[in-house]
Amino acid sequence: MKNLLTTCLLLGVLAGVLTGRAIAAEPQYLLGIAVDSTNTVYLADRELPGVWRLADGKLSPLFVGSKKFRTPLNAVRCLAVDREGKLLAGDSATRDVYRFGDDKQPAPLTKGEIGIPMSIGVTKAGDLVVADLEVHRIWKVPATGGQPTLYAEVAAPRALTVDKDDRVWVVSHGKDQLLRSNAEGKLEVVVAGRPFEFPSAVVVDDEGTAYVCDTYAKAVWKVPAGKPAEKFFAGEPLVSPVGMARSGSDLLVADPRAKAVIRIDAAGKASRMEWTVQTE
């Protein structure tokens, strides 16, 4: 019986290797995170490769890509949800942004015109803004897909978001680390200089307060309107936080080294989200 079980396990692993679609028993390296209007959480896993879906405490693969480079969603780095509730995924392996349809299959939107998509935002009109780390630019992509056009040039843009007033916020590794578009659509400095160690994500609440995820500092910073940045939360259970999204008044932080999603509530209390993994 033991030999039979071992043989079955080996055959399963071999089948996964041959197809390039072996599924890990748990998330391996979580980078991007997005939350839809039903509080369903989507997670980009660099080592899956592909996207996980978390709902009602159950974590399951939404899409499993091939481990072969230059195949769709081989290297997903960021996620977002559009105005229609459709999931968007930025993939550096194919240099594109994808939208998931009702069939849960990703469709490319730019014909490989985005170099390293690090973050995606959605405007009120439904257009996408995408941070491209390769060429140090923010691209604007029509809601239905098509040729990207230049929105802004930004040194080392790591992340962006669009607030309720349709302003674009950008985390930069340039000389000024937090920028925001003004009424004319031009980027202006919100946080001057480099107070953050390695900013990797930004979200903005309905009051205009920005939160910046800082990977090296193992922290989340708070930037109230018109005030200096201050640490909102730091330390355990954060290990190496990278991605961040809003879920109501809470922040959800994807941490690849903790192999977890950390929920931080409005009072600054943090806890690991619990789930049961389902791979079938």
Disulfide bonds with the S-S distance in Angstrom:
none
